[in-house]
């Protein structure tokens, strides 16, 4: 039986790969999505569901997130399967007065960029939730932030793309080799695929796909732990993080005890639609070791109690880990690859894969279709920027 030739093959069935496949199929190209296990079986099922600007650096980073939020609003109306979309905004809380001053400066900068940020004082924080510690000095909010269920979102994208745009999906098909001649032959454990163009959306596994074509993709895994708690009563109606989360994310100095700093722990609490809550998070460079570290779990729990002391008798159901695909400049790679014409990368989002999946999918479709105008500027996300940084150093 002859192998079908596709115009585009997307490797990776996580949230980024699903979004890329959706927008490429929507653009009219004959597309197949290839996943080594099941859809959303990797990082996208082991994370929270934040679509936030509140934790983004002002400028291009914030702009990407805002465009992605606009796209998710559009998809909320277009997709057939609901994915627990909740647009409640989100807040950052401060641990001390120094962070409070930094938060006020952060709000000023974001508002000057036209974003809907507000400073929250101590009274505002208490009005958010009776569970908050009384000594929290305040924080800030972003009005446009929202939450989704990433797992359901992946399946919603696939269902629509298959039914309306003819997307093909091949699961249980681990890519073992890629051969480039006039087109690409993608060898998998579940048969081969031929395609004119290939998008590597494999997240933390993107470097392994790159090596098949002698490409060095500078993405490394950054492990995170999350606890799942059972709500006896609603703790929060919207997502909350602590200001120190920004410090951990961008590798900046923060005031924290030794274990909190060592494990890269900062409060993140997300209410789910199923009446539970997710509590995190941690950041560690430990390779591909996915095992749960009880010390990290204890540190997360302790940090949660700093901000929500009344949760001390809440039941924790389970915990899990996932890998964030980290790049050294905290921006993803969404780009063609000059060395291998027809090969593209859409990976390296670190902790922003959920938030940036829609804009990444649309931008990748624009690039693959060789559009002169793209939904956001593509230059800051180009693959060759890492070569330039090596030359400059």
Secondary structure, DSSP 8 states (H G I E B T S, - for coil): ----EEEEEEE--SHHHHHHHHHHHHTT--EEEE-SSSTT-SGGGSS--EE-STTS-TTHHHHHHHHHHHHHHHHHHH-SS----B---EEEE-SSHHHHHHHHHHHHHHHHTT--EEEEEHHHHHHH-TTS-TT--EEEEETT-EE--HHHHHHHHHHHHHHHH--EEE-S--EEEEEESSSEEEEETTEEEEEEEEEE--GGGHHHHHHTTT-----EEEEEEEEEEE-SS-S-SSEEEETHHHHHHTT------HHHHHTT---EEEE-TTSEEEEE---B--TT-----HHHHHHHHHHHHHH-GGGTT-EEEEEEEEEEEE-TTS--EEEE-TTSTTEEEEE--BTTHHHHHHHHHHHHHHHHTT-SS-SS-SGGG-TTHHHHHHHH-
